[in-house]
Amino acid sequence: MLSNYTPPQLETLTLEVIEGKIAVLTIDRPDRMNSMTVKMFEEFNTAAYALRDTDARALIIRGAGDRVFCAGFDLDEIHVITEMGVREFLRFQETATGGLAALYHLPFPVIAAIHGAAAGGGMALALAADIRLVAPTAKFNAAFVKVGLSVGELGTSWKLTRLVGPGRAAEIAYTARFVGAEEAARIGLANRVVPSEELFDEAVAVAEAIASNSPGGVRMSKRALQRNQEVTSYSAALELENRGQALLTRCADMPEALAAFKEKRAPRFTGQ
């Protein structure tokens, strides 16, 4: 149970539980613009795997302080990866991409509350969320080409294209320009713009709205939405949907929801 859950002790991140059912992961390096390190990528894996088998209903990701969400990889540590051999670097890449993939594949929804810059790896982290709420100060930047790398990093090329389309993704990737909050919302990179002082509260409100619904229904919905981005045919998508719906009709929450509707009361979902 998440209410009795003790989060792991982390160095670069803070993981806590609020409202007994919502987890909050904070990128906790405000003195370094919440920039990423090798250790942080390891801790993304730790945090995600610690949460994966709990009954959490949602995860909120945010940056510490009021300046920036995440400024990407800490350039003071860039020598660490430039000194790696090919095999060692590949292992690092697998750790880094695995950390963000573990967050992306959590069985419950992930909400990113973004203020200030989400640059490079910070943009990739934002893209790993299901829902992105942005303050007016938010700005996205696929900065990889600025440091001699490509947008084919941390899942960015796959997710960005699906969110904004190939043409917009190409421009954002090749120019490495900043995309502000209003444009991000307009092109589908963000869900909506929220006043800075209300950003975290709005993320909590969205998480609570999610948590008010059937846990099994939400989790199966996330599974269907994610998997059906990857399948190659309409028939395969229908097969996945049919299987999920059939499983949910065998769970306790669906008859409870129907009974609550008839009795004109709020449903008491258990996730069983």
N, C-alpha and C positions, 0 to 999 in steps of 0.2 A: 504494500500500500504506500502511496506517495506521502500520505500524512505521517507515516512512521519512518520515512526514508531519511537516511543520513547521507547528504551529498559528499562526494569525495573531496579531499583537500587538494586544491590546485594552485599553481604558482602564477600563471598568467591569466587565468579565468576565475570567475566566481560563479558557483552554481548554488541556487537557493530555491526554496519552495514557497509560494504564496497561495493564499486561499485554499490550501490543502490539496490542490489538484493541478496547479499551474506551476511549471518550472521556469526559472529565469536564468539565462546564461549571459553573464556580463564579460565583455572583453576588457580586462582590467590592467591596462598599461597606459593610463591617461598621460603620464609624463613622457611617453614615447608615441603619442598620437594613436594609442591602441594598435600599434603596428605588430605584425606577426613575427614569430620566431620559430625555430625548429621545435622548441619545447611546446609552443602553443599548438602546433599541428598535432603533436602527440596527445596533448590534453583535449583537443576536440574529440579524438577517438575515445579517450577515457570518459569524458562527459556523456557522449552519445551512448556508449555501451552501458554506462551506469543507469541511464534513463530508459533504455530500450525495453526492458522487461518489467517496468513499473506500470501502474495504472494511471500515469500522467495523462491529462486530457489535452494539453498544449504546452509548447515551449516558446518563450519569448527570448530573442537574442537582441542585445543592445550593447552600446559602447559606453564605457565609464566616462564621467565628466560631461561637459557640455560643448566640447569643441568638435569632436569627430567620432564617427562610427568605427572605422578601421582604415588606416592609411596604407594597408598592404604590407608587404614584407619589410622588416626593419633593415634599411640599407647599411646600418652599422654592423649587421650580421651577414651581409652579402658575401663577404670573403669566405664564410663557412662553406657555402655551396659552390663557390668558384674553385675551391681547393679540393673538392671531392673528385674521386675517380668516377668513371662512367657507371660502374655497378653500384658504388656507394650513392651516387646521385639518384640513380633509379630507385633505390630503396627509400631515399628521402622523398622522392616524388610520390611513391606509393603510399607512404605514411601521410603526406600532406593531402593528396587527393582522397585517400581513405577516410581522413578525418571529416572533410566536408561531405563526402558521400554518406558517411554514417549519420550525420545530421540530416541530410536530405532524405534518407531512407527511414528515419524514425517513423514508427507506425502511427503517430498522432501528428496533428498539424504544427508547423513551425512558423512563427511570426517574427519578422525582423522589424525593429523600431529604429529607424535610421535618421540620424542627425549629422550634419557636416559631411565630410568626405567618406565615400566608400570606394576606395581606389585600389586597382590591381586585385590582389587577393582579398581585399575588403569587399570589392564588388562581387567577387566569386562567392564569398560568404553570404552576402545578401541574396544572391541568386539561389543559394541552397535552401532558402526559406520558401514556404508555400505562399505566404502573404507578405508584402512589403508595404509598411506604412512609413511615410517620410515627412519630416519637418521641412519647412520652407528653406532651411539651410542645407538640406541634403543635396549632394551632387555625386554622380557616378562617373567613374573614369576607368576605362580598360587600359591601364598604363603600361601594359607589358612591352609594347614595342618601344617605349621610351628607354627601357633598360636592356634592349637587345633580345627580348623574348617574344613569344607570340601569344595571341589570344587563346591558343589551344592550351590552356592552363587551368587546372582545378575545376574543370567542367564548364568553364565560361563559354566556350564556343558552342557547346551543345545547348545550354540553357538560354543564352542570349538570343540565338537565332529563333528559338521557339517562342520567346516572349515578344520580340519586336519585329520579326521577319528578317529574311536574309539581307535585304538592301540596307535597312537601318543598322543591323548588326555589323555589316561590313564597314559602313562609315564610322561607327563608334569605335570599331576595332582598329581600323587603319589610321585614323586621325588621332586617336587617343584623347579626343576632346572631352571636356566635362559636360555631362548631361544634368541640368538642374532639376529641381523637384517638380516644377510644373510640367516641363517637357517629359520627364520620366513617367508621370501619371498619364499624360496624354498619349504616349506611345505604348503603354502597357508594361513598362519596366517597373513601375510602382503601382500599387492599388489606388492610393489617394494621398493627398497632402493634408496634414494635420498640424494645427498650431504647435509650436515647439513645446510650450508649457503643458500641452495636453497629450503629447505623443505617447508617453509610457502608459498613462491612464487609458488612452484609447486602445492601445495594444492589449491591456488587461481586459477591457470591455469586450474586445473581439474574442479573446481567449475564453472569457466567461460565457459568451454567446455560444461558442463551440461546445463548451463543457456542459451546457444545458441540454444538449441533444444526446441521442443514443451513442454511447461509446463505440459499440460495434459498428453502427451505421457510419459514424465519422471515419473510423479506421478503414473500413472497407471502401468508403468513398475515396479516401486518399490513395489507397492501393489501386483502385480503378483508374483514377486520374493520372497517377504516375505511370503505371504499367502501359496504359493505352497511348502514352506518348511514344512508346518504344515499339509497340507491335506494328506489323507491316500491312495489316488488312482490317477492313471493317468487320469481317467475319470473326477474326481473332478477338477483336474488341468486344463484340457481342458475347462470345463464349465466356470471356472473363467476367463480364457484367452478370450474365445469367448465373454463373457459378456463385458469385458473391451474394446475389439476391437470394438464391436458394438456401445458402448457409444462414443468412440473417433471419429468414422465416422460421428457422428451427431454434432461434435464441429467444430468451425471455423478454427482451425489450420491445419487440414488435407487438405481441399481444398486450403488453402493459400499456403501450402507447395507444392502441385501439380502445382499450378499456378506459383509459383516462379521458380520451376524446368523448366517449359515450357518457361518462360520468361528469363531464365538464370540470375536470381538475387537471393540475399539472402532473405529467407522468413521473414516476419514480424509477428512473433508469438505474440498472445495476451493472450493465456490461456483461451479464451472464448469458 
